Amino acid sequence: SGFPKTIVIDFGTSCTHRGITRSGKINIVITDSVRRTGSTATMTFDNYFVNLYKVEGTITWTNTSTAVTRSWTRTTENGRITAPDNRYWLHRGIRYVVQTAGVGTPTIIDDVFSVEGNHTVTNSAGRSRECTVLEALQKKNACANVDKGKIKVQGPSHYAIIDFGDGTCDNLATISIDGRAPRTFILR
């Protein structure tokens, strides 16, 4: 009873499920019911590994819903992924998610979400990549993949625009590098 509540997911020294091996702990502190506007859920990691890659950082979800819409932010701070050979990737960013359809229905299959935001990843050599949503990404629960929107990935020397399409529920997207003609690829 009462808040805050702490959830600890303990994978012990090794737990393999569907080909993914995890160890260590994920800690989540919830300040209030996640359905309440203003509530937060903050996730941290305690010696947590996924397939021998160490995961660190703080991820915070904040409920930003209003009386007429469901929404939240997801902020990543001090993120770090360390490979078994000690190469690493630092990451930080924010996502803004708004439910745009299905809010008032009893089923989740008609739910549709809009995602905006940005993320920066810097590798152990000091090279950074900035990922920015140019046109809101659309994710329908009825579809396996993002089906609409554009992302720009800016590297030190090149950039790419990934276009997820017009809202058609498929596994295709296009990529254009440095303004060249787009090429189609398959999402997995």
C-alpha positions in Angstrom: 0.0 0.0 0.0 1.1 3.5 -0.7 3.8 5.0 -2.9 6.6 5.2 -3.8 6.9 1.5 -4.7 10.1 -0.2 -5.8 10.2 -3.1 -8.2 13.3 -5.2 -8.5 13.7 -7.6 -11.4 16.5 -10.0 -10.5 18.0 -12.1 -13.2 20.6 -13.6 -10.9 23.9 -14.7 -12.3 22.4 -15.9 -15.6 18.9 -16.3 -17.0 18.3 -17.2 -20.7 15.0 -16.8 -22.4 14.4 -16.9 -26.2 18.1 -16.8 -26.9 18.8 -13.7 -24.7 20.9 -14.1 -21.6 20.5 -11.6 -18.8 22.1 -11.2 -15.4 22.0 -8.6 -12.6 19.1 -6.4 -11.6 16.7 -3.8 -13.0 15.3 -1.5 -10.3 12.2 0.6 -10.9 10.8 3.2 -8.5 7.2 4.3 -9.2 6.1 7.5 -7.5 2.3 7.0 -7.9 -0.1 5.0 -10.0 1.3 5.0 -13.5 -2.1 6.1 -14.8 -1.9 9.4 -12.8 -0.7 12.5 -14.5 2.7 13.5 -13.1 3.6 10.1 -11.9 7.1 8.8 -12.7 8.7 5.4 -13.1 12.5 5.6 -12.9 14.6 2.6 -14.0 18.2 2.0 -12.9 20.5 -1.0 -13.4 22.6 -3.0 -10.9 25.4 -4.9 -12.5 22.9 -5.7 -15.4 24.1 -7.5 -18.5 22.4 -8.5 -21.7 24.3 -11.1 -23.8 27.5 -10.0 -22.0 26.9 -6.2 -22.7 26.7 -4.2 -19.5 23.8 -1.7 -19.4 23.9 1.5 -17.2 22.0 4.7 -16.9 18.7 6.1 -15.8 15.5 5.9 -17.8 12.5 7.9 -16.5 8.9 7.7 -17.8 6.7 10.6 -16.8 2.9 10.6 -17.3 2.1 13.8 -19.1 -1.6 12.9 -19.9 -4.4 15.5 -19.9 -8.1 15.0 -19.5 -8.5 14.4 -23.2 -5.3 12.5 -24.2 -2.8 9.9 -22.9 0.8 10.9 -23.2 4.2 10.5 -21.5 7.9 11.3 -21.9 10.8 8.8 -21.7 14.1 10.4 -20.8 17.4 8.5 -20.9 20.3 10.0 -18.9 23.9 8.8 -18.4 23.2 5.8 -20.6 26.1 3.5 -21.3 26.4 0.1 -23.1 29.8 -1.6 -22.6 30.8 -4.5 -24.8 32.8 -7.5 -23.5 36.0 -6.0 -25.2 35.4 -2.7 -23.2 34.3 -0.7 -26.2 31.3 1.5 -25.1 28.5 3.7 -26.3 27.2 6.6 -24.3 23.6 7.6 -25.0 21.0 10.2 -23.9 17.8 11.4 -25.3 14.1 12.1 -24.9 10.9 10.7 -26.5 7.5 12.3 -26.4 4.7 9.7 -26.9 1.0 10.6 -27.5 -1.8 8.2 -27.9 -3.7 9.4 -31.0 -6.4 6.8 -31.4 -8.1 4.1 -29.3 -8.1 6.0 -26.0 -11.8 5.4 -25.3 -12.2 1.8 -26.5 -12.0 -1.4 -24.5 -9.5 -3.1 -26.8 -5.8 -2.2 -27.4 -5.7 -3.4 -31.1 -7.0 0.0 -32.3 -4.5 2.0 -30.3 -2.2 4.3 -32.3 0.8 6.3 -30.9 2.8 9.3 -32.2 6.4 9.5 -31.2 8.8 12.5 -31.4 12.1 13.3 -29.8 15.9 12.9 -30.2 18.7 10.7 -29.1 22.5 11.0 -29.2 25.0 8.1 -29.1 28.7 8.6 -28.7 31.1 5.7 -29.1 34.4 5.1 -27.3 36.3 6.8 -30.1 34.4 10.0 -29.4 32.3 9.9 -32.6 28.7 10.9 -32.1 25.4 10.3 -34.0 22.3 12.4 -33.4 19.0 10.9 -34.2 16.1 13.3 -34.6 12.5 12.7 -35.5 11.7 15.0 -38.4 8.0 13.9 -38.8 6.3 12.2 -35.9 6.6 8.4 -36.1 3.3 6.5 -36.0 3.0 3.1 -34.4 -0.3 1.2 -34.5 -0.8 -1.7 -32.2 -2.3 -3.6 -35.1 1.1 -3.3 -37.0 4.4 -4.9 -36.2 6.4 -1.9 -37.2 6.4 1.9 -37.3 4.3 2.7 -40.4 4.7 6.5 -40.8 7.2 9.3 -40.1 10.8 10.3 -40.7 14.0 10.2 -38.8 17.3 11.9 -39.5 20.5 10.3 -38.3 23.4 12.8 -38.4 26.9 11.4 -38.1 30.3 13.3 -38.2 30.6 13.1 -42.0 27.2 11.9 -43.4 23.5 11.9 -42.7 20.6 9.6 -43.5 16.9 10.1 -43.7 14.8 7.1 -42.8 11.2 7.3 -44.1 8.7 4.7 -42.6 6.0 5.4 -45.2 2.5 6.7 -45.5 0.7 4.7 -42.8 0.5 1.4 -44.7 1.0 -1.5 -42.3 4.0 -3.2 -43.7 7.7 -4.0 -43.0 9.2 -1.6 -45.5 11.0 1.8 -45.1 13.4 3.8 -47.3 16.8 5.3 -46.5 18.4 8.2 -48.3 22.1 9.0 -47.5 23.4 12.5 -48.0 20.4 13.4 -50.1 20.8 10.6 -52.7 17.8 8.7 -54.1 16.1 6.6 -51.4 16.5 2.9 -51.3 13.9 0.5 -49.8 14.8 -1.9 -47.0 13.0 -4.4 -44.8 12.3 -3.7 -41.1 13.0 -6.6 -38.7 
